[in-house]
Amino acid sequence: MRVLMVNRAAAPHTGGANRVVVETAALLQSAGHEVAVAFWDATQAEVACKTIRIPGNGDMPDNELLKVANDIK
């Protein structure tokens, strides 16, 4: 399964939701799924999967987010 997780950050030390994203991405990847995390925070990503930095502050229209998702290879 291909999974795109979208969150403010991709580092576990910046909050509870961020930790859930990082840990879930690792678990899904270890189970054989293709995982990517899209984020807009300026912190360094701390995930082993593919990352996509979303420009701006994350206030992206749904159609633009779908373009990001479709471009993941």
N, C-alpha and C positions, 0 to 999 in steps of 0.2 A: 504494500500500500504506500502511496506517496502522501506525505503529511507536510503541510506548511503551518507552522505555528507563528502567530503574529503577537508581539508584545513590545512594551516600551524598551526593555533591555534584554540582553542575552548573557547576563552575568548574575550568578546566584546571590551575591552579597548586597544587592541593592533592594531587596524586598522579597516578601513571601511569594507573590505571584511570579516573580522572576525566577525564584528557586524552583517552583513547580514546572515552569517552562523548560529550564535547563535539565532538570532530572527526568522529566517526561520525554524530552528529546533523546536523552541518552538511553533510556529504557526501550523506547520504540526502535532506535537504531540498533541496539543490541539484539532485538528480536527480528531483525532483518528488514525493517521498513526503511524506505528512503525518506529522510527527514531534512527539513530546512527550517531555519528560524529567521524571520524578518523582524527587524527592530529599528528604532530611530534614536535611541539614547546615544550619547557620546562616549559611554564607557566601552572598554574593550570587550569583545565577545569572548565568552568562556564556555563554548560548546564545541564538541568534536564534529558536529555535522556542518553542512553548508550554511552560510549566513548571508543575508541580504540586508544591507543598510538602507532603510527607507529615508529619503531626503526630507528635511523639514522636521516638524514636531509630531509626525504621525497622523496629522489631520489630512488623510488622503481619501479621496472619493473611492467608493467601492469599485468602480470600473477601473481605476488606476491600480488598485490593489490586485484585482483579477489579472491585469497585465503582468504584474510582478509574479504572481503565482504561475501563470502560463509560461513565463520565460525561464522557469527553473528547469534545468536539465541535469 
